[in-house]
Amino acid sequence: MKKSLLLTFALLLSMAVFSQTRTTFVSEHFDGSTMPSGWTIKGSGASNWSVSATENAGGSANEMMLYWDPQFNGTSRLCTPAVDLTGISSVVVSFKHALDNYQGAQVLSVCTSSDGGTIWNEGWTQNYSSNGSWAVSQNIATSDMGQSSVMFGITFTGNSYNINNWYFDDIEVFSMEQLDLCLSSIDVSSVAVAGMTDVNFTVMNKGENTINEFVVSYQVDENEVVEETFNTSLASLQTAQYTFAVPMELLPGSYVLNVNIESVNGSEDSDLTNNTLEKAVSVALGSAQRISMIEHFSSSTCGPCVAVNTAMVALENNNQGKYTYTKYPMSWPGNGDPYYTAEGGTRRTYYGVNAVPQTFLDGADQGYGAVSQTAMTASYATPAYGDVRGSFNVDGNTINVKVDFMAYYDMTVEKAFVTVNEKETHNNVGGNGETTFHHIMMKMLTGANGVALNIPAGECQHIEYSFDMSSTHVEEMSDLEVSAWMQNLGTKEMVNSHFLYDYTDIHPYPVQNLSFDLEDGSNTMMATWEAPEGGNALSYDVYVNGEFVENTTNTSYQTEYTGAASNLVEVVALYPDEKTSVGIVKILVDHAGVVENETVKSIIYPNPTNGNIVVNGKNMNEIQVYNICGQQVISAKANSENVILDLGNFAAGVYMVKVIDNQGNAVVNKVIKR
């Protein structure tokens, strides 16, 4: 009887232990615009802390920021609400942070207090002496553990003058389970190109045990689930990124990617609440040449701004035609620049700028120096999934602006920005010795928060403005430029930008009513369009599947169906003086429309293949192979009834093999390359 009772007790105890889930005591992401309820600042620098609409620490906006001014020398703590740790011997404190350093080494620590903040005990400390961002996860076991009211303090110790800003986000305090693998992020770009895309993800071991194996799956919409086992050695509190061996294969469109941790070390994870993430992914119809967007915060009363302005002029001279530029004069230091505007102040707040000079390239902070040539080169080489074109003219003091914003994917959250700048000013001289200033923003026509864009993939949105510039600081109406760009305000990602064509009555309107379809009962794809609204286009450049195919004065183009899973046509209108419109794009997705002539008999094997394929058939004349985007990758003459083609150097995915006989009849077959 005693034995039975002991066994029952042991089973109940076992169930209680294994049914526990990880306890999260604090989880704060600072998504609001003010200090979260229960959070406090203790020690020095209470007014130096604020919620910033930035994401420098690596989380999503907003985040907490420690600013150097007003200067203090001492200890300043960002403190959590008090939590009950009765019966808890240790916890993990996890957070992200980014330091914008001014000089010297800075001390950051995590401290605890169980008496309301009078006595603090240090649980972790680290020195930082350079700019950067970090993710911290530390086991904390101070003497305050086990108490019923414990605060945690993210603690800066030193002279605030030695920093510019320090950012903090995603602060968590939690107890550890033995087995807890957290899916931290899906690391696939929110906008991808058609074809094969690697599925990358990051996990963190939030448990006590080392993880030697885990199973993860992904699924795109309702498609087949892809599952993979990863063998690893992931220590407690360690973070790592992994990539599925089988990539996603996507046609242009919008999708939801779901990633899920299925098992860990051969059993169920102790905490299932952090095992699943999903991400919206748009697959673009194509891409455009990126024109890098430079935003520059400066002031004519700023001494260090002089050297940066000089360096930026040199950068411009070396990168003509590759950039768009807007400079925002600030109202400080001292009396600041007299050409300051409230719109520039809004952009300053958006980026979290607290000192000048400071430059941004495509929405990314370049620090307190000039944009480097390395960064400029990398930006220009990055594909852009949208495009901008426009024009302006001047009538007296009124500027008239027309802009077309084009998207290669369904654009719903991005904003359009248009600024009128003066190329060179002289009347805003301050105290830094400069007498000439460039790209000075006079008016933000869209308003400082931009204009919402809602553009279906392949289409454009037209915006017009007329504005009397006599209410601005403009010096010469004959010396204006207009910058236009598209930006995702949430991520700060810049889609694309362009200076508008200046002082012209010719606006580069795009073509209208583009259509792309198979002609009935044939293998011919036909693109037709109408002339642009202005009607004065000289000709049209036609692109099929991203490749230039023809310049024509006609309003139609036809080509043979390739057998690809999708085909794209893009038409760009050309105007005098080398002006061009944005492109308009249409997609054709049509397997059933292909005429597979029964007179063409062929067999293709092996399928799937890791390398070579054999195409076997009679009366074959030519064999063509196309990738999923419709680009021809192989063209071979059929000199026998067995033709061997090597796909070994091509990426994994679906390919279309088109077999053409001596009479020109064709059949298209799908082959999978592993």
C-alpha positions in Angstrom: 0.0 0.0 0.0 2.8 2.4 0.9 4.5 1.5 -2.4 1.4 2.4 -4.4 0.9 5.7 -2.6 4.6 6.6 -3.2 4.3 5.7 -6.9 1.1 7.8 -7.2 2.8 10.8 -5.5 5.9 10.4 -7.7 3.7 10.4 -10.9 1.8 13.5 -9.7 5.1 15.3 -8.9 6.5 14.3 -12.3 3.4 15.7 -14.1 3.6 18.9 -12.1 7.3 19.4 -13.0 6.9 18.7 -16.7 3.7 20.7 -17.1 5.4 23.9 -16.0 6.0 26.6 -18.6 8.6 29.3 -18.6 7.5 32.3 -16.5 8.0 35.7 -18.1 8.2 38.4 -15.4 8.9 41.4 -17.7 8.4 41.8 -21.4 8.5 45.4 -22.7 9.0 46.5 -26.3 8.2 50.3 -25.8 5.7 50.4 -28.6 3.9 53.4 -27.1 5.0 57.0 -27.3 5.5 57.4 -23.5 7.3 55.6 -20.7 5.4 52.4 -20.0 3.3 52.2 -16.8 5.4 51.1 -13.8 8.8 51.9 -15.4 10.9 54.5 -13.7 14.2 56.3 -13.9 16.3 56.2 -10.7 19.5 58.0 -9.9 20.8 60.8 -12.2 19.6 61.8 -15.6 15.8 61.4 -15.2 15.2 63.9 -18.0 17.7 62.3 -20.3 15.5 59.2 -20.9 12.7 59.2 -23.5 10.8 57.0 -25.9 12.3 57.4 -29.4 10.6 56.6 -32.6 13.7 54.7 -33.8 14.8 51.1 -34.0 18.6 51.4 -33.7 18.8 48.7 -31.0 17.5 46.0 -33.4 13.9 45.8 -32.4 11.0 47.5 -34.0 10.1 51.2 -33.3 9.7 52.6 -30.7 12.6 52.2 -28.2 14.0 53.8 -25.1 16.8 56.3 -25.6 19.4 57.8 -23.1 20.6 61.2 -24.4 23.7 62.9 -23.2 22.0 66.3 -22.4 21.6 67.7 -19.8 25.0 66.5 -18.8 25.4 64.5 -15.6 28.2 62.5 -14.0 26.9 59.6 -12.0 24.5 56.6 -12.3 21.3 56.5 -14.2 18.9 53.4 -14.2 16.1 52.5 -16.4 14.0 50.4 -13.9 11.4 47.8 -14.5 8.2 47.5 -12.3 8.8 45.3 -9.2 8.1 41.6 -9.7 7.5 38.7 -7.4 10.5 36.3 -7.4 9.4 34.2 -4.5 11.0 30.8 -4.8 13.1 31.8 -7.8 16.9 31.5 -7.5 17.9 33.0 -10.8 16.4 34.6 -13.9 17.5 35.6 -17.4 17.6 39.3 -18.4 17.5 39.8 -22.1 17.6 43.0 -24.1 18.9 44.7 -27.2 20.9 47.9 -27.2 22.9 50.2 -29.5 25.5 52.8 -28.5 26.2 56.0 -30.4 29.5 56.8 -28.6 31.3 60.1 -28.4 34.5 59.3 -26.6 36.1 56.8 -24.2 34.7 53.6 -22.7 31.2 53.4 -21.2 29.9 51.1 -18.4 26.6 49.3 -18.7 25.3 46.9 -16.1 22.2 45.1 -14.9 21.4 45.6 -11.3 18.6 44.4 -8.9 17.0 45.9 -5.9 14.4 44.4 -3.4 14.0 47.4 -1.2 12.4 49.9 -3.6 15.7 51.1 -5.1 17.8 52.1 -2.1 20.3 49.3 -2.3 21.3 47.8 -5.7 23.2 44.6 -6.4 25.1 44.2 -9.7 24.3 41.0 -11.7 26.2 41.8 -14.9 28.4 44.5 -16.3 30.2 45.3 -19.6 32.4 48.1 -21.0 31.6 49.5 -24.5 33.9 51.8 -26.3 32.7 51.8 -29.9 29.5 52.4 -31.9 27.4 49.3 -32.5 24.4 47.2 -31.5 24.3 44.1 -29.4 21.9 41.6 -28.0 22.4 40.7 -24.3 21.1 37.6 -22.5 22.5 37.0 -19.0 21.7 34.8 -16.1 21.1 36.9 -13.0 21.5 35.4 -9.6 22.0 38.3 -7.1 21.0 38.2 -3.4 17.7 39.8 -4.4 16.5 36.6 -6.0 13.7 34.9 -4.0 12.3 38.2 -2.8 8.7 39.2 -3.3 9.4 42.7 -4.8 12.4 42.9 -7.2 13.2 45.7 -9.6 15.7 45.3 -12.5 17.8 48.3 -13.5 19.5 48.8 -16.9 22.3 51.0 -15.5 24.6 53.6 -17.1 27.5 54.7 -14.9 29.8 57.6 -16.0 29.7 61.1 -17.6 26.8 61.4 -20.0 28.9 63.9 -22.1 30.9 60.9 -23.3 27.9 59.4 -25.2 25.6 60.8 -27.8 22.7 58.4 -27.5 22.2 54.9 -26.1 19.2 52.9 -27.3 17.4 50.0 -25.5 14.6 47.7 -26.6 12.9 44.3 -26.2 13.7 44.0 -22.4 12.7 40.7 -21.0 13.1 39.0 -17.6 12.2 35.3 -17.5 12.9 32.0 -15.7 14.4 29.1 -17.6 13.0 25.8 -18.5 15.3 22.8 -19.2 14.3 22.7 -22.9 13.2 25.9 -24.5 14.1 26.9 -28.1 12.7 30.3 -29.1 12.1 31.2 -32.8 13.5 34.8 -32.7 13.0 35.9 -36.3 12.3 35.0 -39.9 15.2 36.5 -41.8 13.7 36.5 -45.3 13.4 39.9 -47.0 9.9 41.3 -47.0 10.3 41.8 -50.8 11.9 39.1 -52.8 12.5 38.3 -56.5 10.7 35.6 -58.4 12.3 32.1 -58.4 14.2 30.4 -55.5 14.5 32.2 -52.2 16.4 30.8 -49.2 14.4 30.5 -46.0 16.6 31.8 -43.2 15.6 32.0 -39.5 17.2 32.8 -36.1 16.6 30.8 -32.9 17.7 31.4 -29.3 18.2 28.7 -26.7 16.3 30.1 -23.7 16.5 26.8 -21.8 19.1 25.3 -19.5 20.0 22.3 -21.7 22.2 22.3 -24.7 20.2 21.7 -27.9 21.7 19.1 -30.1 18.8 18.6 -32.6 15.6 20.4 -33.5 13.0 20.0 -36.2 11.6 23.1 -38.0 9.0 23.4 -40.8 7.9 26.2 -43.1 4.9 26.7 -45.2 4.0 29.3 -47.8 0.2 30.0 -47.7 -1.5 26.6 -48.1 1.4 25.0 -50.0 3.2 21.8 -49.0 4.9 21.9 -45.6 8.7 21.7 -45.8 10.3 20.1 -42.7 13.9 19.7 -41.8 16.0 18.4 -39.0 19.0 20.5 -37.9 21.8 18.9 -36.0 23.6 21.5 -33.9 25.2 22.2 -30.5 23.4 25.3 -29.3 24.4 26.2 -25.7 22.1 27.9 -23.2 21.3 31.5 -24.1 23.1 31.2 -27.4 21.6 32.6 -30.6 22.2 31.2 -34.2 20.9 31.6 -37.7 20.0 28.6 -39.9 18.9 28.0 -43.5 16.5 25.4 -44.9 18.1 23.2 -47.5 15.0 23.4 -49.6 14.3 27.1 -50.7 11.0 28.6 -51.4 9.9 28.8 -55.1 7.7 31.8 -55.6 6.0 33.5 -58.6 5.3 37.2 -58.3 2.6 37.9 -55.8 1.9 38.3 -52.1 2.4 35.4 -49.6 2.5 34.6 -45.9 5.4 32.5 -44.8 5.0 30.5 -41.6 7.9 28.9 -39.7 7.3 26.6 -36.8 9.6 24.6 -34.3 8.2 21.1 -34.3 10.4 19.4 -31.7 13.6 19.9 -29.7 16.1 17.1 -28.8 13.6 14.6 -29.9 10.7 15.8 -27.7 8.2 18.5 -27.3 9.5 22.0 -26.4 8.7 23.1 -22.9 7.4 26.5 -24.0 5.3 26.3 -27.2 4.4 30.0 -27.1 7.6 31.1 -28.8 7.8 28.4 -31.5 5.9 30.0 -34.3 6.3 33.1 -36.4 4.8 34.3 -39.7 5.9 37.0 -42.2 4.3 38.6 -45.2 6.5 38.3 -48.3 5.9 40.1 -51.5 7.5 38.7 -54.7 8.3 41.6 -57.1 7.5 41.7 -60.8 11.0 43.1 -61.4 13.4 45.7 -60.3 14.8 49.1 -61.3 18.1 50.9 -61.0 18.4 52.3 -57.5 19.1 56.0 -57.2 20.5 56.4 -53.7 18.7 58.8 -51.4 20.8 61.1 -49.2 19.3 63.0 -46.3 21.7 65.3 -44.5 21.1 67.2 -41.2 23.3 70.2 -40.9 23.5 73.9 -39.8 25.4 77.0 -40.8 26.3 77.5 -37.1 27.9 74.0 -36.8 31.7 74.0 -36.9 32.1 70.2 -37.6 29.6 70.5 -40.5 32.1 72.3 -42.7 34.4 69.3 -43.2 31.4 67.0 -43.9 29.9 69.4 -46.4 33.2 69.5 -48.2 33.4 65.7 -48.3 29.8 65.4 -49.5 30.6 67.7 -52.5 33.5 65.3 -53.4 31.2 62.4 -53.1 28.6 64.0 -55.4 31.3 64.8 -58.0 32.3 61.1 -58.1 28.7 59.8 -58.3 26.9 62.0 -60.8 23.4 60.6 -61.7 23.5 58.0 -58.9 21.9 59.9 -56.0 19.1 62.2 -54.9 19.8 64.7 -52.1 17.9 66.8 -49.5 19.6 68.7 -46.7 17.7 69.8 -43.6 19.1 72.9 -41.8 18.6 72.6 -38.0 17.8 75.2 -35.4 20.9 74.4 -33.4 23.7 74.7 -32.2 23.4 78.2 -30.9 20.8 80.1 -32.8 20.9 77.5 -35.5 20.5 77.9 -39.2 18.0 80.6 -40.2 16.6 78.3 -43.0 15.3 75.8 -40.4 11.8 74.6 -41.1 9.4 72.6 -38.9 9.2 69.9 -41.6 13.0 69.4 -41.2 12.4 69.2 -37.5 9.9 66.4 -38.0 12.4 64.4 -40.1 15.0 65.0 -37.3 12.6 63.6 -34.7 11.8 60.6 -37.0 15.4 59.7 -37.3 16.3 60.5 -33.7 18.9 63.1 -34.7 20.3 65.0 -31.7 23.5 66.3 -33.2 24.8 67.7 -36.4 26.2 66.9 -38.9 24.5 63.6 -39.4 23.8 61.8 -42.7 21.5 59.1 -43.8 21.7 56.9 -47.0 18.5 55.1 -48.0 17.2 55.6 -44.5 20.3 54.1 -42.8 22.3 56.2 -40.3 25.8 57.0 -41.6 26.9 58.6 -38.4 28.4 62.1 -38.0 30.5 62.0 -41.1 30.0 62.1 -44.8 28.5 59.2 -46.7 31.4 56.9 -47.7 32.1 55.8 -51.2 31.9 52.2 -50.1 28.3 52.7 -48.8 27.4 54.7 -51.9 28.6 51.9 -54.2 26.8 49.2 -52.2 23.6 51.2 -52.3 23.7 51.9 -56.0 24.2 48.2 -56.6 21.2 47.1 -54.6 18.1 46.4 -56.7 15.1 48.7 -56.2 11.6 47.3 -56.2 10.0 50.6 -57.2 10.8 53.6 -59.4 10.2 57.4 -59.4 10.0 59.9 -62.3 8.6 63.4 -62.5 9.0 67.0 -63.7 8.5 70.5 -62.6 8.2 74.0 -64.0 8.0 77.5 -62.5 5.6 80.3 -63.1 6.6 83.4 -61.3 6.9 82.3 -57.6 4.8 79.2 -58.1 6.3 75.8 -58.7 4.2 73.1 -60.5 5.2 69.5 -59.8 4.1 66.2 -61.3 5.4 62.9 -60.0 4.8 59.2 -60.8 5.6 56.6 -58.2 5.8 53.0 -59.5 5.8 49.7 -57.6 7.0 46.2 -58.6 5.0 44.7 -55.7 1.7 45.5 -54.0 2.7 48.7 -52.2 0.4 49.6 -49.3 2.4 50.9 -46.3 5.0 53.0 -48.0 4.9 56.8 -48.1 5.8 59.3 -50.9 7.9 62.3 -50.1 8.6 65.4 -52.3 10.8 68.3 -51.3 11.7 71.5 -53.1 15.3 72.3 -52.5 17.5 75.2 -53.5 20.7 74.0 -55.2 22.8 76.7 -53.7 22.1 79.3 -51.0 24.1 82.2 -49.5 21.8 84.1 -47.2 21.7 81.6 -44.4 25.3 82.3 -43.3 25.9 81.4 -39.7 29.0 81.2 -37.6 30.9 78.3 -39.1 32.7 80.2 -41.8 30.8 78.8 -44.8 29.2 81.2 -47.3 27.7 78.6 -49.7 25.3 75.8 -48.9 23.8 73.1 -51.1 20.5 71.1 -51.6 18.8 73.2 -48.9 15.2 72.1 -48.3 12.7 74.9 -48.7 9.4 73.1 -48.7 8.2 69.5 -48.2 5.2 69.4 -50.6 3.9 66.1 -49.2 4.1 67.3 -45.6 6.7 66.0 -43.2 4.9 62.7 -42.7 4.6 61.9 -46.4 1.6 60.8 -48.6 0.2 57.3 -48.4 0.8 55.1 -51.4 -1.5 52.4 -52.6 -0.1 50.9 -55.8 -0.9 47.5 -57.2 2.1 45.6 -58.5 3.2 46.9 -61.9 1.2 50.1 -61.7 1.9 53.7 -60.7 0.4 56.5 -58.6 0.4 60.1 -60.0 0.7 63.1 -57.7 0.6 66.8 -58.6 1.4 70.0 -56.6 1.3 73.7 -57.1 2.9 75.8 -54.4 3.7 79.5 -54.0 7.3 79.6 -52.9 7.2 83.2 -51.7 6.3 81.9 -48.2 9.6 80.0 -48.0 13.3 81.0 -47.7 13.9 80.6 -51.4 16.5 83.0 -52.8 16.3 82.3 -56.5 13.4 80.6 -58.3 15.8 79.8 -61.1 17.9 77.6 -58.9 15.5 74.9 -57.6 15.6 71.1 -57.6 12.9 68.7 -56.5 13.7 65.4 -54.7 11.1 62.6 -54.6 11.4 59.3 -52.8 9.4 56.3 -51.5 10.0 55.0 -48.0 8.6 52.5 -45.5 8.3 54.6 -42.4 8.1 51.5 -40.1 11.4 50.0 -41.3 13.0 53.2 -42.7 13.7 51.2 -45.8 14.0 53.4 -48.9 12.3 51.9 -52.0 13.8 54.3 -54.6 14.3 58.0 -55.3 14.9 60.5 -58.1 15.5 64.2 -58.8 12.7 65.4 -61.0 13.3 66.7 -64.6 13.6 70.4 -64.1 12.1 73.5 -65.7 10.2 71.6 -68.4 6.7 71.4 -69.6 7.3 67.8 -70.8 6.2 65.3 -68.1 7.3 61.7 -68.8 3.8 60.1 -68.5 3.8 56.3 -68.5 1.9 54.2 -71.0 -1.7 53.4 -70.4 -3.8 50.3 -70.3 -1.0 47.8 -70.8 -2.3 44.2 -71.4 -0.4 40.9 -71.9 -2.0 37.7 -72.9 -1.7 34.6 -75.1 -3.4 34.9 -78.5 -6.1 32.4 -78.9 -5.0 29.0 -80.0 -1.3 29.9 -80.5 2.0 30.1 -78.7 2.2 33.8 -79.2 2.2 36.3 -76.4 0.8 39.7 -77.3 1.4 43.0 -75.4 -0.6 46.0 -76.2 -0.9 49.5 -74.7 -2.2 53.0 -75.3 -0.1 56.1 -75.7 0.7 58.1 -72.5 -1.6 60.8 -71.3 0.5 63.6 -72.7 0.7 61.9 -76.1 4.2 63.2 -76.9 6.3 60.1 -76.3 9.0 59.5 -79.0 9.1 55.7 -78.7 8.8 52.8 -76.2 11.4 50.4 -74.8 10.0 46.9 -74.3 11.4 44.4 -71.8 10.3 40.7 -71.5 11.2 38.9 -68.3 13.7 41.6 -67.4 15.6 41.6 -70.7 15.4 44.5 -73.2 13.9 43.2 -76.4 12.9 46.1 -78.6 12.6 49.9 -79.0 9.4 50.6 -81.0 7.1 53.4 -82.1 4.2 50.9 -82.2 1.9 50.3 -79.3 2.1 46.5 -79.4 4.7 43.8 -79.2 4.5 40.0 -79.7 6.8 37.2 -78.9 6.8 33.4 -78.6 5.5 31.8 -75.4 8.5 30.4 -73.6 6.7 27.8 -71.4 7.9 29.5 -68.2 5.7 29.4 -65.1 5.3 33.2 -65.5 6.2 35.8 -68.2 6.5 39.5 -67.7 6.4 42.5 -70.0 7.4 46.0 -69.1 7.0 49.1 -71.3 8.9 52.4 -70.7 8.0 55.6 -72.6 10.9 57.6 -74.0 10.7 61.4 -74.4 12.9 64.2 -75.7 16.2 65.0 -74.0 16.6 61.4 -72.8 13.7 61.7 -70.4 12.0 58.4 -69.5 8.8 57.4 -67.8 8.4 54.8 -65.1 7.8 51.3 -66.4 4.4 49.7 -66.4 4.5 45.9 -66.0 2.0 43.0 -66.6 2.4 39.4 -65.8 1.1 36.3 -67.7 0.7 33.2 -65.7 -0.8 30.5 -67.9 0.1 26.9 -68.2 -3.1 25.8 -69.8 -2.8 28.3 -72.6 0.3 26.5 -74.1 -0.4 24.6 -77.2 1.4 21.3 -76.8 1.5 19.9 -80.4 0.9 16.1 -80.3 3.2 15.7 -83.3 6.2 16.4 -81.1 7.1 13.4 -79.0 9.8 13.5 -76.4 10.8 12.0 -73.2 12.9 13.7 -70.5 14.7 11.9 -67.8 15.8 11.8 -65.0 13.2 14.1 -63.5 13.9 15.4 -60.9 17.6 15.7 -61.7 20.7 16.6 -59.8 22.6 17.5 -63.0 22.2 16.1 -66.5 19.0 15.4 -68.3 18.4 13.3 -71.4 15.9 14.6 -74.0 14.9 11.6 -76.2 12.7 12.1 -79.3 12.4 11.9 -83.1 12.5 14.8 -85.6 13.8 17.1 -82.9 15.5 20.3 -84.2 16.2 22.5 -81.2 15.9 22.3 -77.4 15.5 25.4 -75.2 15.6 25.6 -71.4 14.0 28.5 -69.5 14.1 29.3 -65.8 11.0 30.2 -63.8 11.3 33.9 -64.7 11.2 33.0 -68.4 14.9 33.7 -69.1 16.5 31.3 -71.6 19.4 29.5 -70.0 20.2 26.8 -72.7 19.7 26.6 -76.4 21.0 23.5 -78.1 20.6 21.9 -81.6 19.3 18.3 -81.6 21.8 16.4 -83.6 20.5 13.0 -82.5 17.6 11.3 -80.9 19.2 11.6 -77.5 20.4 15.0 -76.4 22.2 15.4 -73.0 21.9 18.8 -71.3 23.8 19.8 -68.2 21.8 21.6 -65.5 24.4 21.0 -62.8 25.5 24.6 -62.6 22.0 26.1 -62.3 20.2 26.9 -59.1 17.7 24.4 -57.7 14.1 25.0 -59.0 11.7 24.4 -61.8 12.8 24.7 -65.4 10.8 24.5 -68.7 12.3 22.4 -71.5 10.9 23.3 -74.9 11.4 20.8 -77.7 11.0 22.1 -81.3 10.7 19.8 -84.3 11.7 20.3 -87.9 8.3 21.9 -88.8 8.5 24.4 -85.9 6.0 22.6 -83.7 6.8 22.6 -80.0 6.1 21.0 -76.7 7.0 22.2 -73.3 7.8 20.0 -70.3 8.6 20.8 -66.7 11.9 19.6 -65.1 12.8 19.9 -61.5 16.5 20.6 -60.7 17.5 19.6 -57.2 
